């Protein structure tokens, strides 16, 4: 189909109507169908479940097929893979061969930890970890990586999208699984250019160039596919076995025979025929203990009910056992390094776990010494081994100390292995009980262990990228979130945190094909727990850099949602709700140079530079819409009267205006407006901003900012008028970040838990309270000031102490700390709050409540808005969870006049007055009791009105409206509580003393 479309131009008048162009862009995209080059070679089968739970085969694969009548030369060709929503493609080159008519070609991809069989001999090999349920595969006549969600053009020969993929021919194919592949119809011959028609799920039947030809146009004949190990190494005198399998798509495999020369002691047993066409038949290859040392090429033939047959070859090697040179505990030793490092050793152990690059084994008896490990890792790399958990094996290889990049210590393991001999099966190891914190996990490295207490997920940032979850005994708090930097308490917590970590891995060591450990609602949250965690202690590189002890599980971890998702915080009611929200680089200009208005060639500004490389948010419109929807869902749920925003694009009012328009559209009415920006918004690509509800608050004067050179993102202040006539000023801040560390100077990392640029943040904080706050308060004529925002400083760090030292009250410590750790950010497996609510001394009594909404920091990055080809799965939804990396902070203000009359809410009492002849004063006691159901906040002022003209209150604090008063400096008065104080009157005329008392809360 050819379409003739007029060019679309965008004028500045369209700034208020971005959605119309977004819809038009979607319409235009729907009119563009893939236009692919013509070729007889097609993708005939795709399988991404290799090595996953329940899989038979260990590897993913892509299968090609020549459906034409002539050979096709594949020189310089490639297959390429992208995630379901990805736009970047990973390349695997094809061999330079002529693919014959009717011939298949097998491209092996990444290996998982599960599965029981290797693929038939692949014709090409890649390392792509493909999704088992959703993704895109293309065939190209070049090796250049394609780009875009659904590439087209002369270089793209075939394209298959499956599951939830956004690229495909015609319509997307159905999703495969761990046990099913998607196969092209008629053995690969069917091609209607519609993936949904051409492909269906079926039994996984990998075919290579050695498989029987299937010339299209003739009858489709499916061949028997065998799955057998290439080799079986056994120790002399012990015997052993291997499981062989075969299947046929359209036939029933019903027999297996030895077709090689007979060898005494080598036989087949326990044959199990396939039940129906497509199922696998299996048989055990048995090698008796009496088979002498030697190499025995064994050929096994399978046949079916269609008089077809297929065979596989297994090289059986029976070898003499080398003598044990040292036991595993002896090789491990009690020191940091093995006493036998860099020497060839032979040892013996029970296999406890197989992983992607080798296996763990453990001395069955151990040496009883808790300082020496009984386990060790055997590194085999890409070399396949048939050993299975529970087998007793003897291994000969070189003992090495493996030190991962960034690690401070090494890990003892076997490498360059020359012999792995199975002696017997059916053994078991009892896991050793361990606990966290633990300062010596090296003593159990390589061992099977069980954690005897529940562990808490303390970080999930690398779940999608590496299959890792950081675990600890309870949540780990950033030391300076609670204690001043350098204090004894902070130093002690630094040490305790270092010993309170184990990283739960998935045994693959690369990006997983399927995200592990994801549970209810497609998430696993920091703060969730798991009990009875059992596995083998490993050591290696971890996400974020460095290395740590890991646990490779041997039993499926069972998580408990102990930190459930919650709705927006419910706070004590006041008359103004304030929120602080970091919107994680909300840019209306994308990193590809486009913007929300359909314009191209755009950029973002840093200083005097404007380029697309300065943009930090969404890469394209599709990503942006996903980001926008999450942020709007978060802000709508919070429903604050005024919101301070951080990390919004510094492009005048464009980004913040667009956000308000979309938020109002989601609410269904004009609810929010933009607080007009101040004169200075800084030189960074991002700035701070405010939005508010005009129906709830009025603006008093214009916004102010501090353009001092110390602030590259100037704080923004605005004074608001509440419906009861009270004012307060809000200051939104985004101090210097902790990243991009200088190598020296005061701003370098001082290793005190405050990270980098702390000296600059201190100067920014001092400038804030020493200069900007007084300016704001003076302009407002009101001392009520609330400081919020991402201060990039944890709760007890130097910048926060500079602010609280100036009289501001840390409201998170006041309201959140008493019931648990305050946190809004998780980094490095530790939690703390970078997002603050700091109230001036006069405003603090009017703060009714503060809460953090843990909607973001606890959620894994892999569920965020990004459309990333590195994501194994796209778990995105439009809910607010993981809208940002920071949690919002919500504050309820109960703004009150400086003082208010509470006379009606208290009961008064006074004692009789007595005359003191020495002082010539009349003295007594006055008291008042809170008769209401709510606490009254002080201080309190008791006004004595109506005193006779000759009588004065001798102990008066001052005069209010012509009457004397006494100040009662009680912070609060609970329901039923009583405040009492002495009164003293001068009465020279000795008249009867009488008065009427009025009681006020607040200050005159």
Secondary structure in CASP SS format (residue, H / E / C, confidence):
PFRMAT SS
TARGET T0000
AUTHOR 0000-0000-0000
METHOD secondary structure of the structure
MODEL  1
X C 1.00
X C 1.00
X C 1.00
X C 1.00
X C 1.00
X C 1.00
X C 1.00
X C 1.00
X C 1.00
X C 1.00
X C 1.00
X H 1.00
X H 1.00
X H 1.00
X H 1.00
X H 1.00
X C 1.00
X H 1.00
X H 1.00
X H 1.00
X H 1.00
X H 1.00
X H 1.00
X H 1.00
X H 1.00
X H 1.00
X H 1.00
X H 1.00
X H 1.00
X H 1.00
X C 1.00
X C 1.00
X C 1.00
X C 1.00
X C 1.00
X E 1.00
X C 1.00
X C 1.00
X C 1.00
X C 1.00
X E 1.00
X E 1.00
X E 1.00
X E 1.00
X E 1.00
X E 1.00
X E 1.00
X C 1.00
X C 1.00
X C 1.00
X C 1.00
X C 1.00
X C 1.00
X C 1.00
X C 1.00
X C 1.00
X E 1.00
X C 1.00
X E 1.00
X E 1.00
X E 1.00
X E 1.00
X E 1.00
X E 1.00
X E 1.00
X E 1.00
X C 1.00
X C 1.00
X C 1.00
X C 1.00
X C 1.00
X E 1.00
X E 1.00
X C 1.00
X C 1.00
X C 1.00
X C 1.00
X E 1.00
X E 1.00
X E 1.00
X E 1.00
X E 1.00
X E 1.00
X C 1.00
X C 1.00
X C 1.00
X C 1.00
X E 1.00
X C 1.00
X E 1.00
X E 1.00
X E 1.00
X E 1.00
X C 1.00
X C 1.00
X C 1.00
X C 1.00
X E 1.00
X E 1.00
X C 1.00
X C 1.00
X C 1.00
X C 1.00
X E 1.00
X E 1.00
X E 1.00
X E 1.00
X E 1.00
X E 1.00
X E 1.00
X E 1.00
X C 1.00
X C 1.00
X C 1.00
X C 1.00
X C 1.00
X E 1.00
X C 1.00
X C 1.00
X C 1.00
X C 1.00
X C 1.00
X C 1.00
X E 1.00
X E 1.00
X C 1.00
X C 1.00
X C 1.00
X C 1.00
X C 1.00
X C 1.00
X C 1.00
X C 1.00
X C 1.00
X E 1.00
X E 1.00
X E 1.00
X E 1.00
X E 1.00
X E 1.00
X C 1.00
X C 1.00
X C 1.00
X C 1.00
X C 1.00
X C 1.00
X E 1.00
X C 1.00
X C 1.00
X C 1.00
X C 1.00
X C 1.00
X E 1.00
X C 1.00
X C 1.00
X E 1.00
X E 1.00
X E 1.00
X E 1.00
X E 1.00
X E 1.00
X E 1.00
X C 1.00
X C 1.00
X C 1.00
X C 1.00
X C 1.00
X C 1.00
X C 1.00
X C 1.00
X C 1.00
X C 1.00
X E 1.00
X C 1.00
X C 1.00
X C 1.00
X C 1.00
X C 1.00
X C 1.00
X E 1.00
X E 1.00
X E 1.00
X E 1.00
X E 1.00
X C 1.00
X H 1.00
X H 1.00
X H 1.00
X C 1.00
X C 1.00
X C 1.00
X C 1.00
X C 1.00
X C 1.00
X H 1.00
X H 1.00
X H 1.00
X H 1.00
X E 1.00
X E 1.00
X E 1.00
X E 1.00
X E 1.00
X C 1.00
X C 1.00
X C 1.00
X C 1.00
X C 1.00
X C 1.00
X C 1.00
X C 1.00
X C 1.00
X C 1.00
X C 1.00
X C 1.00
X C 1.00
X C 1.00
X C 1.00
X C 1.00
X C 1.00
X C 1.00
X C 1.00
X C 1.00
X C 1.00
X E 1.00
X E 1.00
X E 1.00
X C 1.00
X C 1.00
X C 1.00
X E 1.00
X E 1.00
X E 1.00
X E 1.00
X E 1.00
X C 1.00
X C 1.00
X C 1.00
X C 1.00
X E 1.00
X E 1.00
X E 1.00
X E 1.00
X E 1.00
X E 1.00
X E 1.00
X E 1.00
X C 1.00
X C 1.00
X C 1.00
X C 1.00
X C 1.00
X E 1.00
X E 1.00
X E 1.00
X E 1.00
X E 1.00
X E 1.00
X C 1.00
X C 1.00
X C 1.00
X C 1.00
X C 1.00
X C 1.00
X C 1.00
X E 1.00
X E 1.00
X E 1.00
X E 1.00
X E 1.00
X E 1.00
X E 1.00
X C 1.00
X C 1.00
X C 1.00
X C 1.00
X C 1.00
X C 1.00
X C 1.00
X E 1.00
X E 1.00
X E 1.00
X E 1.00
X E 1.00
X E 1.00
X E 1.00
X E 1.00
X C 1.00
X C 1.00
X C 1.00
X C 1.00
X C 1.00
X C 1.00
X E 1.00
X E 1.00
X E 1.00
X E 1.00
X E 1.00
X E 1.00
X E 1.00
X E 1.00
X E 1.00
X E 1.00
X E 1.00
X C 1.00
X C 1.00
X C 1.00
X C 1.00
X E 1.00
X E 1.00
X E 1.00
X E 1.00
X E 1.00
X E 1.00
X E 1.00
X E 1.00
X E 1.00
X E 1.00
X E 1.00
X C 1.00
X C 1.00
X C 1.00
X C 1.00
X C 1.00
X C 1.00
X C 1.00
X C 1.00
X H 1.00
X H 1.00
X H 1.00
X H 1.00
X H 1.00
X C 1.00
X C 1.00
X C 1.00
X C 1.00
X C 1.00
X C 1.00
X C 1.00
X C 1.00
X C 1.00
X C 1.00
X C 1.00
X E 1.00
X E 1.00
X E 1.00
X E 1.00
X E 1.00
X E 1.00
X E 1.00
X E 1.00
X E 1.00
X E 1.00
X E 1.00
X E 1.00
X C 1.00
X C 1.00
X E 1.00
X E 1.00
X E 1.00
X E 1.00
X E 1.00
X C 1.00
X C 1.00
X C 1.00
X C 1.00
X C 1.00
X C 1.00
X C 1.00
X C 1.00
X C 1.00
X C 1.00
X C 1.00
X C 1.00
X E 1.00
X E 1.00
X E 1.00
X E 1.00
X E 1.00
X C 1.00
X C 1.00
X C 1.00
X C 1.00
X C 1.00
X C 1.00
X C 1.00
X C 1.00
X C 1.00
X C 1.00
X C 1.00
X C 1.00
X E 1.00
X E 1.00
X E 1.00
X E 1.00
X E 1.00
X E 1.00
X E 1.00
X E 1.00
X E 1.00
X E 1.00
X E 1.00
X C 1.00
X C 1.00
X C 1.00
X C 1.00
X C 1.00
X C 1.00
X C 1.00
X C 1.00
X E 1.00
X E 1.00
X E 1.00
X E 1.00
X E 1.00
X E 1.00
X E 1.00
X E 1.00
X E 1.00
X E 1.00
X E 1.00
X E 1.00
X E 1.00
X E 1.00
X C 1.00
X C 1.00
X C 1.00
X C 1.00
X C 1.00
X C 1.00
X C 1.00
X E 1.00
X E 1.00
X E 1.00
X C 1.00
X C 1.00
X C 1.00
X C 1.00
X C 1.00
X C 1.00
X H 1.00
X H 1.00
X H 1.00
X H 1.00
X C 1.00
X C 1.00
X C 1.00
X E 1.00
X E 1.00
X E 1.00
X E 1.00
X C 1.00
X C 1.00
X C 1.00
X E 1.00
X E 1.00
X E 1.00
X E 1.00
X E 1.00
X C 1.00
X C 1.00
X C 1.00
X H 1.00
X H 1.00
X H 1.00
X H 1.00
X C 1.00
X C 1.00
X E 1.00
X E 1.00
X E 1.00
X E 1.00
X C 1.00
X C 1.00
X C 1.00
X C 1.00
X E 1.00
X C 1.00
X H 1.00
X H 1.00
X H 1.00
X H 1.00
X C 1.00
X C 1.00
X C 1.00
X C 1.00
X C 1.00
X H 1.00
X H 1.00
X H 1.00
X H 1.00
X H 1.00
X H 1.00
X H 1.00
X H 1.00
X H 1.00
X H 1.00
X H 1.00
X C 1.00
X C 1.00
X C 1.00
X E 1.00
X E 1.00
X E 1.00
X E 1.00
X C 1.00
X C 1.00
X C 1.00
X C 1.00
X C 1.00
X C 1.00
X C 1.00
X C 1.00
X C 1.00
X C 1.00
X C 1.00
X C 1.00
X C 1.00
X C 1.00
X H 1.00
X H 1.00
X H 1.00
X C 1.00
X C 1.00
X C 1.00
X C 1.00
X C 1.00
X C 1.00
X E 1.00
X E 1.00
X C 1.00
X C 1.00
X C 1.00
X E 1.00
X E 1.00
X E 1.00
X E 1.00
X E 1.00
X E 1.00
X E 1.00
X E 1.00
X C 1.00
X C 1.00
X C 1.00
X C 1.00
X C 1.00
X E 1.00
X E 1.00
X E 1.00
X E 1.00
X E 1.00
X E 1.00
X E 1.00
X C 1.00
X C 1.00
X C 1.00
X C 1.00
X C 1.00
X E 1.00
X E 1.00
X C 1.00
X C 1.00
X C 1.00
X C 1.00
X C 1.00
X C 1.00
X C 1.00
X C 1.00
X C 1.00
X C 1.00
X C 1.00
X C 1.00
X C 1.00
X C 1.00
X C 1.00
X E 1.00
X E 1.00
X E 1.00
X E 1.00
X E 1.00
X E 1.00
X E 1.00
X E 1.00
X E 1.00
X E 1.00
X E 1.00
X C 1.00
X C 1.00
X E 1.00
X C 1.00
X C 1.00
X C 1.00
X C 1.00
X C 1.00
X E 1.00
X C 1.00
X C 1.00
X C 1.00
X C 1.00
X C 1.00
X C 1.00
X C 1.00
X C 1.00
X E 1.00
X E 1.00
X E 1.00
X C 1.00
X C 1.00
X E 1.00
X E 1.00
X E 1.00
X H 1.00
X H 1.00
X H 1.00
X C 1.00
X C 1.00
X C 1.00
X C 1.00
X C 1.00
X C 1.00
X H 1.00
X H 1.00
X H 1.00
X H 1.00
X H 1.00
X H 1.00
X H 1.00
X H 1.00
X H 1.00
X H 1.00
X H 1.00
X H 1.00
X H 1.00
X H 1.00
X H 1.00
X H 1.00
X H 1.00
X H 1.00
X C 1.00
X C 1.00
X C 1.00
X E 1.00
X E 1.00
X E 1.00
X E 1.00
X E 1.00
X E 1.00
X E 1.00
X E 1.00
X C 1.00
X C 1.00
X C 1.00
X C 1.00
X H 1.00
X H 1.00
X H 1.00
X H 1.00
X H 1.00
X H 1.00
X H 1.00
X H 1.00
X H 1.00
X H 1.00
X H 1.00
X H 1.00
X H 1.00
X H 1.00
X C 1.00
X C 1.00
X C 1.00
X C 1.00
X C 1.00
X E 1.00
X E 1.00
X C 1.00
X C 1.00
X C 1.00
X C 1.00
X C 1.00
X C 1.00
X C 1.00
X C 1.00
X C 1.00
X C 1.00
X C 1.00
X E 1.00
X E 1.00
X E 1.00
X E 1.00
X E 1.00
X E 1.00
X E 1.00
X C 1.00
X C 1.00
X C 1.00
X C 1.00
X C 1.00
X E 1.00
X E 1.00
X E 1.00
X E 1.00
X E 1.00
X E 1.00
X E 1.00
X E 1.00
X C 1.00
X C 1.00
X C 1.00
X C 1.00
X C 1.00
X C 1.00
X C 1.00
X C 1.00
X C 1.00
X C 1.00
X E 1.00
X E 1.00
X E 1.00
X E 1.00
X E 1.00
X E 1.00
X C 1.00
X C 1.00
X C 1.00
X C 1.00
X C 1.00
X E 1.00
X E 1.00
X E 1.00
X E 1.00
X E 1.00
X E 1.00
X E 1.00
X E 1.00
X C 1.00
X C 1.00
X C 1.00
X C 1.00
X C 1.00
X C 1.00
X C 1.00
X C 1.00
X C 1.00
X C 1.00
X C 1.00
X C 1.00
X C 1.00
X C 1.00
X C 1.00
X C 1.00
X C 1.00
X C 1.00
X C 1.00
X C 1.00
X C 1.00
X C 1.00
X C 1.00
X H 1.00
X H 1.00
X H 1.00
X H 1.00
X H 1.00
X H 1.00
X H 1.00
X H 1.00
X H 1.00
X H 1.00
X H 1.00
X H 1.00
X H 1.00
X H 1.00
X H 1.00
X H 1.00
X H 1.00
X H 1.00
X H 1.00
X H 1.00
X H 1.00
X H 1.00
X H 1.00
X C 1.00
X C 1.00
X C 1.00
X C 1.00
X E 1.00
X E 1.00
X E 1.00
X E 1.00
X E 1.00
X E 1.00
X C 1.00
X C 1.00
X C 1.00
X C 1.00
X C 1.00
X C 1.00
X C 1.00
X H 1.00
X H 1.00
X H 1.00
X H 1.00
X H 1.00
X H 1.00
X H 1.00
X C 1.00
X C 1.00
X C 1.00
X C 1.00
X E 1.00
X E 1.00
X H 1.00
X H 1.00
X H 1.00
X H 1.00
X H 1.00
X C 1.00
X H 1.00
X H 1.00
X H 1.00
X C 1.00
X C 1.00
X C 1.00
X C 1.00
X C 1.00
X E 1.00
X E 1.00
X E 1.00
X C 1.00
X C 1.00
X E 1.00
X E 1.00
X E 1.00
X C 1.00
X C 1.00
X E 1.00
X E 1.00
X E 1.00
X E 1.00
X E 1.00
X C 1.00
X H 1.00
X H 1.00
X H 1.00
X H 1.00
X C 1.00
X C 1.00
X E 1.00
X E 1.00
X E 1.00
X E 1.00
X E 1.00
X E 1.00
X E 1.00
X C 1.00
X C 1.00
X C 1.00
X C 1.00
X C 1.00
X C 1.00
X C 1.00
X H 1.00
X H 1.00
X H 1.00
X C 1.00
X C 1.00
X C 1.00
X C 1.00
X C 1.00
X C 1.00
X C 1.00
X C 1.00
X C 1.00
X C 1.00
X C 1.00
X C 1.00
X C 1.00
X C 1.00
X C 1.00
X C 1.00
X C 1.00
X C 1.00
X C 1.00
X C 1.00
X C 1.00
X C 1.00
X C 1.00
X C 1.00
X E 1.00
X E 1.00
X E 1.00
X E 1.00
X E 1.00
X E 1.00
X C 1.00
X C 1.00
X C 1.00
X C 1.00
X C 1.00
X E 1.00
X E 1.00
X E 1.00
X C 1.00
X H 1.00
X H 1.00
X H 1.00
X E 1.00
X E 1.00
X E 1.00
X E 1.00
X E 1.00
X C 1.00
X C 1.00
X C 1.00
X E 1.00
X E 1.00
X E 1.00
X C 1.00
X C 1.00
X C 1.00
X C 1.00
X E 1.00
X E 1.00
X E 1.00
X E 1.00
X E 1.00
X E 1.00
X E 1.00
X E 1.00
X E 1.00
X E 1.00
X C 1.00
X C 1.00
X C 1.00
X C 1.00
X C 1.00
X E 1.00
X E 1.00
X C 1.00
X C 1.00
X E 1.00
X E 1.00
X E 1.00
X E 1.00
X E 1.00
X E 1.00
X C 1.00
X C 1.00
X C 1.00
X C 1.00
X C 1.00
X E 1.00
X E 1.00
X E 1.00
X C 1.00
X C 1.00
X C 1.00
X C 1.00
X E 1.00
X E 1.00
X E 1.00
X C 1.00
X C 1.00
X E 1.00
X E 1.00
X E 1.00
X E 1.00
X E 1.00
X E 1.00
X C 1.00
X C 1.00
X C 1.00
X E 1.00
X E 1.00
X C 1.00
X C 1.00
X C 1.00
X C 1.00
X E 1.00
X E 1.00
X E 1.00
X E 1.00
X E 1.00
X E 1.00
X E 1.00
X E 1.00
X E 1.00
X E 1.00
X C 1.00
X C 1.00
X C 1.00
X C 1.00
X C 1.00
X C 1.00
X C 1.00
X C 1.00
X E 1.00
X E 1.00
X E 1.00
X E 1.00
X E 1.00
X E 1.00
X E 1.00
X C 1.00
X C 1.00
END
